[in-house]
Amino acid sequence: MVDVASIAVVPRGEEGGPGERGLVVAGCFEGEAPEVEGAGEAVREAARRLAGRAGWQGRDDQVAQTEIRMDWGPGVLTLYGLGKRGELTFPRLRRWFARAAEAAGGAGRATLVLPRHAETGGEAAGRILRSLALSAYRYDRFLNENGGKAAPALAGFAVVAPPGEEDAYHAAAAAAATIAAAVAFARDLANAPPNEASPAWMEERARELAASRGMEMTVLDAAELARRGMGGLLAVGAGAAVPPRLVRLAWGTAGPVIALVGKGITFDTGGISIKPAAAMDEMKYDKAGACAVLGAARAVADLGLPVRLRVYTPFAENMPDSRAYRPGDILRMYNGKTVEITNTDAEGRLILADALAWAAEEGPDALAELSTLTGHLVVALGHQAAGLFTPDDALAGDLTAAAAAAGERLWRLPLYPEFLEEMKGVHADLRNAAGRPGGASTAAAFLSQFTGNLKAWAHLDIAGMESVKPDSVLRNAGATGFGVATLVSWIRAYQP
């Protein structure tokens, strides 16, 4: 599907081309005059009239609208309050873009006039343009509204950059569009329902990606997983009708070797340790880590980044069945370590263990793994940031900076030796769950046992960030594609 709005940066003094309603969108800070100097006289005059209305203050909940007459025909100006200038954050900007895209859905195209704000420079231009492109995203494959057609979507924005930022916006536009398409691709995969998106279906989507971007692809089926001794992935997928598999993609022939690993649980019932029924439908998003690394791979290839990228996505469905693995089972993993099962709902770390061990064995310069791994992370950070775990301070700094540049948030959490002690098994080397206290860190400590001698590895627990509910300010419920932009930002800046 990968449906994102087109973005064109237009010269100041132009209102862009006419859409069906000729819509122009501008912002106004609280207590200030609208900053629309770059948008032409008709827009400037209309903005002054709107801001002069009784009661208008520019609060971030205010909207005013008026008809305008431009050279090419009638139009509409919508003025949004942005709140106090010093309180404008990137999440607030995204909310404004989402509201503007929603209002402009039937217009086909709208012109957005950006005021001066704290988000300046090339990185800011890139994340703003990417967010604008994604503001039109909807997962509507299964909708039969409007006589069998989905609601009209915004086709694109003509962007008037803030004063002095025109060059930065022009330079960032192409890459921003590429990354936005990759994020939308990851969202499409994660949003796909579990009756469609089986491990086999995900393999086919990875195969299509590999074929379209000239990537090498290797697939380990159940027989090959057994031959290699990948007991974690085999056990988790044993209760499902569609067998598990491990997909490896490779792209690039020169540069540092970067490994990306993503958790691909296509649906998680919890297995024998079954989950409560409430919100179980959201467990289709348990494959979001794998979707994110596939999206990042797409962007890396499309941008032609000078790296040798290796992507590992283990896919399995965690179902209760007579063949399903049980609490009390002992598994042997790819690197030879044994794991005692105490909770079959702690399955993600088991499939990641085999994938991580394979990725580390191939000797990358750095490795990043993404997974919706623990509910404990959501308790700690809510829906405001993903958790970052790594023993490497330099890598932690690089990833945190990359996330900030991408408009995403990572928060580093500890990997104390005591967390690993809690994961020691009674009858095996490890156990797969150790209770609620410090659960995100104990899970990360478990994963650390499958990274070999590699120091430059990081685990990103994206639970809580992988999807949004219908009442979210992002206005488009479902998968977010979180992590794609961060990974691309990190890889673009990577220095071994």
C-alpha positions as CSV (number, residue, x, y, z in Angstrom):
1,M,0.0,0.0,0.0
2,V,2.6,2.5,1.2
3,D,0.4,5.6,0.6
4,V,2.1,8.8,1.7
5,A,1.4,12.4,0.7
6,S,3.7,14.0,-1.9
7,I,5.7,17.0,-0.5
8,A,6.9,19.9,-2.6
9,V,8.9,22.8,-1.2
10,V,7.7,25.9,-3.0
11,P,9.4,29.3,-3.2
12,R,8.3,31.9,-0.7
13,G,5.7,34.3,-2.1
14,E,3.8,31.5,-3.8
15,E,0.7,29.7,-2.5
16,G,1.3,26.5,-4.5
17,G,-1.1,25.2,-7.1
18,P,-4.9,25.1,-6.7
19,G,-6.4,22.0,-5.1
20,E,-10.0,21.1,-5.3
21,R,-10.7,23.8,-2.6
22,G,-7.4,25.8,-2.8
23,L,-6.6,25.1,0.8
24,V,-3.9,27.1,2.6
25,V,-2.9,26.2,6.2
26,A,-0.9,28.5,8.5
27,G,0.0,28.6,12.1
28,C,0.0,31.4,14.7
29,F,1.7,31.5,18.1
30,E,-0.3,32.6,21.1
31,G,-0.2,36.4,21.5
32,E,1.6,36.9,18.2
33,A,0.6,37.9,14.7
34,P,0.5,35.1,12.1
35,E,3.9,34.6,10.3
36,V,2.8,34.3,6.7
37,E,5.1,36.7,5.0
38,G,6.2,34.1,2.4
39,A,2.7,33.2,1.3
40,G,1.5,36.0,-0.9
41,E,-0.7,39.1,-0.3
42,A,-4.1,37.3,-0.4
43,V,-3.0,34.9,2.4
44,R,-1.4,37.6,4.4
45,E,-4.5,39.8,4.4
46,A,-6.8,36.9,5.2
47,A,-4.5,35.8,8.1
48,R,-4.6,39.3,9.5
49,R,-8.4,39.3,9.4
50,L,-8.6,36.0,11.2
51,A,-6.2,36.9,13.9
52,G,-8.1,40.1,14.5
53,R,-11.3,38.4,15.3
54,A,-12.7,38.7,18.8
55,G,-11.5,35.9,21.1
56,W,-8.6,34.8,18.9
57,Q,-5.5,34.3,20.9
58,G,-3.5,31.6,19.1
59,R,-4.0,28.9,21.7
60,D,-3.2,25.4,20.4
61,D,-6.9,24.4,20.5
62,Q,-8.1,27.3,18.3
63,V,-8.9,27.1,14.6
64,A,-10.3,29.8,12.3
65,Q,-11.1,29.7,8.7
66,T,-12.1,32.1,5.9
67,E,-12.5,32.1,2.1
68,I,-9.8,33.9,0.1
69,R,-9.4,34.9,-3.5
70,M,-6.1,34.2,-5.2
71,D,-4.8,34.7,-8.7
72,W,-5.8,31.2,-9.8
73,G,-9.2,31.1,-8.2
74,P,-11.1,30.9,-4.9
75,G,-9.5,29.3,-1.9
76,V,-9.7,28.7,1.9
77,L,-7.3,29.8,4.6
78,T,-7.3,27.7,7.8
79,L,-5.4,29.3,10.7
80,Y,-4.3,27.1,13.6
81,G,-3.3,28.3,17.0
82,L,0.1,26.8,18.0
83,G,0.2,27.8,21.7
84,K,3.1,29.6,23.2
85,R,6.2,29.8,21.0
86,G,8.6,28.4,23.6
87,E,6.3,25.4,24.3
88,L,6.2,24.2,20.7
89,T,7.7,20.7,20.5
90,F,8.0,18.2,17.7
91,P,5.1,16.1,19.0
92,R,3.0,19.3,18.9
93,L,4.1,20.0,15.4
94,R,3.1,16.4,14.4
95,R,-0.3,17.0,16.0
96,W,-0.7,20.1,13.9
97,F,0.2,18.3,10.7
98,A,-2.3,15.5,11.5
99,R,-5.1,18.0,12.1
100,A,-4.2,19.9,8.9
101,A,-4.1,16.7,6.9
102,E,-7.4,15.6,8.3
103,A,-9.0,18.9,7.5
104,A,-7.5,18.9,4.0
105,G,-8.5,15.3,3.2
106,G,-11.0,16.3,0.5
107,A,-8.9,19.1,-0.9
108,G,-6.5,16.9,-2.8
109,R,-3.6,19.2,-2.1
110,A,-2.9,22.0,0.5
111,T,-0.3,24.6,1.0
112,L,1.3,24.7,4.5
113,V,3.0,27.9,5.6
114,L,5.5,27.1,8.3
115,P,6.4,29.8,10.9
116,R,9.8,30.3,12.5
117,H,10.2,27.9,15.3
118,A,12.9,26.1,17.3
119,E,13.1,23.2,14.8
120,T,15.8,24.5,12.5
121,G,18.4,23.0,10.2
122,G,18.6,20.0,7.9
123,E,17.7,17.4,10.5
124,A,14.6,19.3,11.5
125,A,13.6,19.9,7.9
126,G,13.9,16.2,7.3
127,R,11.8,15.1,10.2
128,I,9.2,17.7,9.5
129,L,8.8,16.8,5.9
130,R,8.7,13.1,6.7
131,S,5.9,13.8,9.3
132,L,4.0,15.8,6.8
133,A,4.2,13.0,4.2
134,L,3.0,10.5,6.8
135,S,0.2,12.7,8.0
136,A,-1.9,11.3,5.1
137,Y,-1.2,7.7,5.9
138,R,-4.2,5.5,6.5
139,Y,-4.5,1.7,6.6
140,D,-7.7,1.3,4.7
141,R,-7.3,-1.9,2.7
142,F,-10.3,-3.5,4.4
143,L,-12.6,-0.5,4.5
144,N,-15.8,-0.4,2.5
145,E,-16.9,3.1,3.3
146,N,-18.4,5.6,0.8
147,G,-19.9,3.1,-1.5
148,G,-17.0,0.8,-1.5
149,K,-14.3,3.4,-1.5
150,A,-12.1,4.6,1.3
151,A,-12.4,8.3,2.4
152,P,-10.5,10.7,0.2
153,A,-7.0,11.1,1.3
154,L,-4.7,14.2,1.1
155,A,-2.5,13.8,-2.0
156,G,0.1,16.2,-1.0
157,F,1.4,19.4,0.6
158,A,3.1,22.4,-0.9
159,V,5.4,23.6,1.8
160,V,6.5,27.2,2.4
161,A,9.6,26.8,4.5
162,P,10.3,29.1,7.5
163,P,12.3,32.2,6.6
164,G,16.0,31.4,6.2
165,E,15.3,27.6,6.0
166,E,14.5,27.3,2.3
167,D,17.8,25.6,1.3
168,A,17.6,23.1,4.2
169,Y,14.1,22.1,3.2
170,H,14.9,21.7,-0.4
171,A,18.0,19.6,0.5
172,A,16.0,17.3,2.8
173,A,13.0,16.7,0.7
174,A,14.1,13.7,-1.3
175,A,15.5,11.7,1.6
176,A,12.5,12.6,3.8
177,A,10.1,11.2,1.1
178,T,12.2,8.0,0.9
179,I,12.1,7.5,4.6
180,A,8.4,8.3,4.9
181,A,7.7,5.6,2.3
182,A,9.8,3.1,4.3
183,V,7.9,4.0,7.5
184,A,4.6,3.5,5.7
185,F,5.8,0.2,4.4
186,A,6.6,-0.9,8.0
187,R,3.2,0.3,9.1
188,D,1.5,-1.7,6.4
189,L,3.2,-4.9,7.4
190,A,2.5,-4.4,11.1
191,N,-1.1,-3.4,10.5
192,A,-1.8,-6.5,8.5
193,P,-4.2,-8.8,10.4
194,P,-3.0,-12.1,11.8
195,N,-5.3,-14.2,9.6
196,E,-3.3,-12.8,6.7
197,A,0.1,-12.0,8.1
198,S,1.4,-15.5,9.0
199,P,5.1,-16.3,9.1
200,A,4.8,-17.5,5.5
201,W,3.1,-14.2,4.4
202,M,5.8,-12.2,6.1
203,E,8.5,-14.2,4.3
204,E,6.8,-13.4,1.0
205,R,6.8,-9.7,1.8
206,A,10.5,-9.9,2.6
207,R,11.1,-11.8,-0.6
208,E,9.3,-9.1,-2.6
209,L,11.5,-6.4,-0.9
210,A,14.7,-8.4,-1.6
211,A,13.8,-8.8,-5.3
212,S,12.8,-5.2,-5.8
213,R,16.0,-3.8,-4.1
214,G,18.6,-6.3,-5.2
215,M,19.1,-7.9,-1.8
216,E,20.4,-11.4,-1.1
217,M,17.9,-13.5,0.8
218,T,18.3,-16.6,2.9
219,V,15.4,-18.4,4.6
220,L,15.8,-21.0,7.3
221,D,12.7,-23.2,7.3
222,A,11.7,-25.5,10.2
223,A,13.9,-28.4,9.0
224,E,17.0,-26.1,8.7
225,L,16.2,-24.5,12.1
226,A,16.3,-28.0,13.6
227,R,19.5,-28.9,11.8
228,R,21.2,-25.7,13.1
229,G,19.8,-26.2,16.6
230,M,17.7,-23.1,16.8
231,G,15.5,-24.5,19.6
232,G,14.0,-21.2,20.7
233,L,12.4,-20.3,17.4
234,L,11.3,-23.9,16.8
235,A,9.6,-24.1,20.3
236,V,7.7,-20.9,20.1
237,G,6.3,-21.7,16.7
238,A,5.5,-25.4,17.4
239,G,1.9,-24.8,18.4
240,A,1.0,-22.9,15.2
241,A,-0.4,-24.3,11.9
242,V,2.2,-22.3,9.9
243,P,5.8,-23.3,10.9
244,P,8.3,-20.7,12.0
245,R,11.2,-19.4,9.8
246,L,14.1,-17.1,10.0
247,V,14.7,-14.6,7.2
248,R,18.1,-13.0,6.5
249,L,18.5,-10.2,4.0
250,A,21.9,-8.7,2.9
251,W,22.5,-5.5,1.0
252,G,25.7,-3.6,0.0
253,T,29.2,-4.7,-0.8
254,A,31.3,-2.0,0.9
255,G,31.5,-0.2,4.1
256,P,30.9,-1.2,7.7
257,V,28.8,-4.2,8.5
258,I,25.6,-3.3,10.3
259,A,23.3,-6.0,11.6
260,L,19.6,-5.3,12.4
261,V,17.5,-7.9,14.2
262,G,13.7,-7.6,14.6
263,K,11.2,-9.6,16.6
264,G,8.5,-11.1,14.3
265,I,5.8,-12.7,16.4
266,T,2.9,-12.5,13.9
267,F,0.4,-13.1,16.7
268,D,0.9,-13.7,20.4
269,T,-1.7,-15.5,22.4
270,G,0.8,-16.1,25.2
271,G,0.8,-19.8,24.4
272,I,0.0,-22.1,27.3
273,S,0.6,-19.1,29.6
274,I,-2.3,-17.5,27.8
275,K,-2.9,-13.8,27.8
276,P,-6.1,-12.1,29.1
277,A,-8.7,-11.5,26.4
278,A,-8.7,-7.8,26.8
279,A,-6.7,-6.1,24.0
280,M,-5.4,-9.4,22.7
281,D,-6.3,-8.1,19.2
282,E,-3.3,-5.7,19.5
283,M,-0.9,-8.7,19.6
284,K,-0.8,-8.5,15.8
285,Y,1.7,-5.6,16.5
286,D,4.1,-8.1,18.1
287,K,5.8,-8.3,14.8
288,A,6.5,-4.5,14.7
289,G,10.2,-5.0,15.4
290,A,10.7,-7.1,12.3
291,C,8.5,-4.7,10.3
292,A,10.7,-1.8,11.4
293,V,14.0,-3.4,10.4
294,L,12.6,-4.4,7.0
295,G,11.4,-0.8,6.6
296,A,14.9,0.4,7.5
297,A,16.4,-2.0,5.0
298,R,14.2,-0.6,2.3
299,A,15.3,3.0,3.1
300,V,19.0,2.1,3.3
301,A,18.8,0.5,-0.2
302,D,16.8,3.3,-1.7
303,L,19.1,5.9,-0.3
304,G,22.2,3.9,-1.4
305,L,23.9,4.2,1.9
306,P,27.6,3.0,2.0
307,V,27.1,0.1,4.4
308,R,26.9,-3.7,4.3
309,L,23.5,-4.3,5.9
310,R,22.5,-7.6,7.3
311,V,18.9,-8.0,8.5
312,Y,17.6,-11.0,10.5
313,T,13.8,-11.4,11.1
314,P,12.6,-14.6,13.0
315,F,8.9,-15.2,12.4
316,A,6.6,-17.4,14.5
317,E,3.1,-17.4,15.8
318,N,2.8,-18.2,19.5
319,M,-0.3,-20.4,19.8
320,P,-1.6,-23.0,22.4
321,D,-1.8,-26.5,21.0
322,S,-1.0,-30.1,21.9
323,R,2.4,-29.5,20.3
324,A,3.0,-26.1,21.9
325,Y,6.0,-25.7,24.3
326,R,5.2,-25.7,28.0
327,P,6.3,-24.1,31.3
328,G,9.0,-26.5,32.6
329,D,10.4,-27.4,29.1
330,I,14.2,-26.9,28.6
331,L,15.3,-25.7,25.3
332,R,18.8,-25.6,23.6
333,M,19.5,-22.5,21.7
334,Y,21.7,-21.9,18.6
335,N,24.7,-20.9,20.7
336,G,24.4,-24.0,22.9
337,K,23.0,-22.3,26.0
338,T,20.0,-24.0,27.6
339,V,16.9,-22.2,28.7
340,E,14.2,-23.4,31.2
341,I,10.8,-22.1,30.4
342,T,8.9,-20.5,33.2
343,N,6.4,-18.5,31.1
344,T,5.5,-19.2,27.5
345,D,4.4,-15.6,27.1
346,A,8.0,-14.6,27.4
347,E,8.5,-15.9,23.9
348,G,10.1,-13.0,22.0
349,R,13.4,-13.3,23.8
350,L,13.5,-17.0,22.7
351,I,13.2,-16.3,19.0
352,L,15.5,-13.3,19.3
353,A,18.1,-15.5,21.0
354,D,18.6,-17.7,18.0
355,A,18.6,-14.7,15.6
356,L,21.0,-12.7,17.7
357,A,23.4,-15.6,18.0
358,W,23.4,-16.1,14.2
359,A,23.9,-12.3,13.6
360,A,26.7,-12.0,16.2
361,E,28.4,-15.1,14.8
362,E,28.7,-13.3,11.4
363,G,30.9,-10.6,13.0
364,P,29.1,-7.2,12.4
365,D,30.7,-4.0,13.4
366,A,27.5,-3.0,15.3
367,L,24.1,-4.6,15.9
368,A,20.8,-3.1,16.8
369,E,17.7,-5.2,17.7
370,L,14.1,-4.0,17.9
371,S,11.3,-5.7,19.6
372,T,8.0,-5.2,21.4
373,L,9.6,-7.2,24.2
374,T,8.0,-6.4,27.6
375,G,5.0,-4.8,29.1
376,H,7.3,-3.8,31.9
377,L,8.8,-1.2,29.5
378,V,5.4,0.4,29.1
379,V,5.0,0.6,32.8
380,A,8.4,2.4,33.1
381,L,8.1,4.8,30.1
382,G,4.5,4.8,29.1
383,H,3.9,5.6,25.4
384,Q,6.5,8.4,25.3
385,A,9.8,6.6,24.6
386,A,11.4,3.3,23.7
387,G,13.9,1.7,26.1
388,L,17.5,1.5,25.1
389,F,19.8,-1.2,26.6
390,T,23.5,-1.6,25.6
391,P,26.8,-2.1,27.3
392,D,28.5,0.3,24.9
393,D,28.4,4.0,26.0
394,A,29.4,5.2,22.5
395,L,26.7,3.2,20.8
396,A,24.1,4.5,23.4
397,G,25.1,8.1,22.6
398,D,24.9,7.5,18.8
399,L,21.5,5.8,18.9
400,T,20.1,8.4,21.3
401,A,21.3,11.2,19.0
402,A,20.0,9.4,15.9
403,A,16.6,9.1,17.6
404,A,16.5,12.8,18.4
405,A,17.4,13.7,14.9
406,A,14.6,11.5,13.6
407,G,12.0,12.9,16.0
408,E,11.8,9.7,18.0
409,R,12.8,9.1,21.7
410,L,15.0,6.5,23.3
411,W,15.7,6.4,27.0
412,R,18.7,4.3,28.3
413,L,17.9,1.8,31.0
414,P,20.4,-0.2,33.1
415,L,22.0,-3.6,32.4
416,Y,23.3,-4.3,35.9
417,P,25.0,-7.7,36.5
418,E,22.3,-8.5,39.1
419,F,19.7,-8.6,36.4
420,L,21.5,-11.4,34.7
421,E,21.8,-13.3,38.0
422,E,18.0,-13.2,38.2
423,M,17.8,-14.9,34.9
424,K,19.9,-18.0,35.9
425,G,18.0,-21.2,35.7
426,V,17.6,-24.0,38.2
427,H,18.0,-26.9,35.8
428,A,19.3,-25.0,32.8
429,D,21.8,-22.2,32.1
430,L,19.0,-19.6,32.0
431,R,15.3,-19.2,32.6
432,N,13.2,-17.1,30.2
433,A,11.3,-15.1,32.8
434,A,12.0,-14.0,36.3
435,G,8.9,-12.1,37.5
436,R,7.8,-8.5,37.3
437,P,10.5,-6.4,39.1
438,G,12.9,-5.0,36.6
439,G,11.3,-7.1,33.9
440,A,12.5,-4.9,31.0
441,S,16.1,-5.1,32.2
442,T,16.1,-8.8,33.1
443,A,14.8,-9.5,29.5
444,A,17.6,-7.4,28.1
445,A,20.1,-9.2,30.3
446,F,18.8,-12.5,28.9
447,L,19.4,-11.3,25.4
448,S,22.9,-10.3,26.3
449,Q,23.8,-14.0,26.5
450,F,23.3,-14.4,22.8
451,T,25.5,-11.6,21.4
452,G,28.8,-13.5,21.7
453,N,31.9,-11.3,22.0
454,L,30.2,-8.3,20.3
455,K,30.3,-5.2,22.5
456,A,28.6,-2.8,20.1
457,W,25.1,-4.2,20.4
458,A,21.9,-2.6,21.5
459,H,18.4,-3.8,22.4
460,L,15.6,-1.3,21.7
461,D,12.4,-2.3,23.5
462,I,9.7,-0.5,21.5
463,A,6.7,-1.8,23.5
464,G,4.3,1.1,23.9
465,M,5.6,2.9,20.8
466,E,4.7,0.4,18.1
467,S,1.0,1.5,17.8
468,V,-1.4,4.2,18.7
469,K,-5.1,3.9,19.6
470,P,-8.0,5.7,17.7
471,D,-8.1,8.6,20.1
472,S,-4.4,9.4,19.7
473,V,-3.4,12.9,18.6
474,L,-1.7,11.3,15.6
475,R,-5.3,10.7,14.3
476,N,-4.4,7.5,12.4
477,A,-4.8,4.5,14.7
478,G,-2.6,1.5,14.2
479,A,1.1,0.8,13.7
480,T,3.5,3.8,13.9
481,G,6.6,2.3,12.2
482,F,8.6,3.5,15.2
483,G,12.3,2.8,14.8
484,V,12.6,3.0,11.0
485,A,13.7,6.7,11.0
486,T,16.0,6.2,14.0
487,L,17.8,3.3,12.4
488,V,18.2,5.1,9.1
489,S,19.5,8.2,10.9
490,W,21.9,6.1,12.9
491,I,23.2,4.2,9.8
492,R,23.6,7.4,7.8
493,A,25.8,8.9,10.5
494,Y,27.6,5.6,11.5
495,Q,31.4,5.8,11.9
496,P,33.1,2.5,12.9
